[in-house]
Amino acid sequence: MSTEMIKPLTQFGVAGLMGLLWVWERLMSRKRETQLNESHIHLRAQHHELGVLVKLVRQNTRAIARFERTQLQLKELLEKMHHDIDHHGA
């Protein structure tokens, strides 16, 4: 708040001071409300982005688990083939 706004109000004494405080409070209140609205919009956008990220992580986890199962099955199959060759081929 500039001094140009304060000087005319000081001539009104306590009433001017109260008016000045009211105007200042309203300005700060509007500024804070704007900040809160912007924060809310930002948080909602982050919420959506985090939801997408969580979904991707879950999908990747399932894919890795399937890959691990496939690798274990392949290992077991190779071990069985090796065992069969050792016992039947020799």
C-alpha positions as CSV (number, residue, x, y, z in Angstrom):
1,M,0.0,0.0,0.0
2,S,1.5,3.3,-1.0
3,T,1.9,6.4,1.2
4,E,-0.3,8.3,-1.3
5,M,-3.2,6.1,-0.1
6,I,-2.3,6.5,3.6
7,K,-2.0,10.3,3.8
8,P,-5.6,11.2,2.9
9,L,-6.9,8.6,5.4
10,T,-4.9,9.9,8.3
11,Q,-6.7,13.1,8.3
12,F,-9.8,11.2,9.4
13,G,-8.1,10.0,12.7
14,V,-9.2,6.6,14.1
15,A,-11.9,6.3,11.4
16,G,-9.3,6.8,8.7
17,L,-7.0,4.3,10.4
18,M,-9.8,1.7,10.6
19,G,-10.7,2.3,7.0
20,L,-7.1,1.9,6.0
21,L,-6.8,-1.4,8.0
22,W,-10.1,-2.6,6.4
23,V,-8.8,-1.8,2.9
24,W,-5.5,-3.4,3.6
25,E,-7.1,-6.5,5.1
26,R,-9.4,-6.9,2.0
27,L,-6.4,-6.6,-0.4
28,M,-4.4,-9.2,1.6
29,S,-7.5,-11.4,1.7
30,R,-8.0,-11.3,-2.0
31,K,-4.3,-12.0,-2.6
32,R,-4.4,-15.0,-0.2
33,E,-7.6,-16.3,-1.9
34,T,-5.9,-16.1,-5.3
35,Q,-2.9,-18.0,-3.9
36,L,-5.2,-20.7,-2.4
37,N,-7.1,-21.1,-5.7
38,E,-3.8,-21.4,-7.7
39,S,-2.5,-23.9,-5.2
40,H,-5.7,-25.9,-5.4
41,I,-5.6,-26.0,-9.2
42,H,-1.9,-27.1,-9.0
43,L,-2.7,-29.8,-6.4
44,R,-5.5,-31.2,-8.5
45,A,-3.3,-31.3,-11.6
46,Q,-0.6,-33.1,-9.5
47,H,-3.2,-35.5,-8.2
48,H,-4.1,-36.5,-11.8
49,E,-0.5,-36.8,-12.8
50,L,0.3,-39.0,-9.7
51,G,-2.6,-41.2,-10.5
52,V,-1.2,-41.8,-14.0
53,L,2.2,-42.5,-12.5
54,V,0.9,-45.0,-10.0
55,K,-1.0,-46.8,-12.8
56,L,2.1,-47.0,-14.9
57,V,4.2,-48.3,-11.9
58,R,1.5,-51.0,-11.3
59,Q,1.5,-52.0,-14.9
60,N,5.3,-52.2,-14.9
61,T,5.3,-54.2,-11.7
62,R,2.9,-56.7,-13.3
63,A,5.0,-57.0,-16.4
64,I,8.2,-57.5,-14.4
65,A,6.4,-60.2,-12.3
66,R,5.3,-62.0,-15.5
67,F,8.8,-61.8,-16.9
68,E,10.2,-63.3,-13.7
69,R,7.7,-66.1,-13.8
70,T,8.6,-66.8,-17.5
71,Q,12.3,-66.8,-16.6
72,L,11.8,-69.2,-13.8
73,Q,9.8,-71.5,-16.0
74,L,12.5,-71.4,-18.7
75,K,15.2,-72.1,-16.0
76,E,13.2,-75.1,-14.8
77,L,12.7,-76.4,-18.3
78,L,16.4,-76.0,-19.1
79,E,17.4,-77.8,-15.9
80,K,15.0,-80.6,-16.7
81,M,16.4,-80.9,-20.2
82,H,19.9,-80.9,-18.8
83,H,18.9,-83.6,-16.3
84,D,17.2,-85.7,-19.0
85,I,20.2,-85.5,-21.3
86,D,22.6,-86.4,-18.5
87,H,20.6,-89.4,-17.5
88,H,19.4,-90.6,-20.9
89,G,22.2,-89.5,-23.1
90,A,25.1,-90.9,-21.2
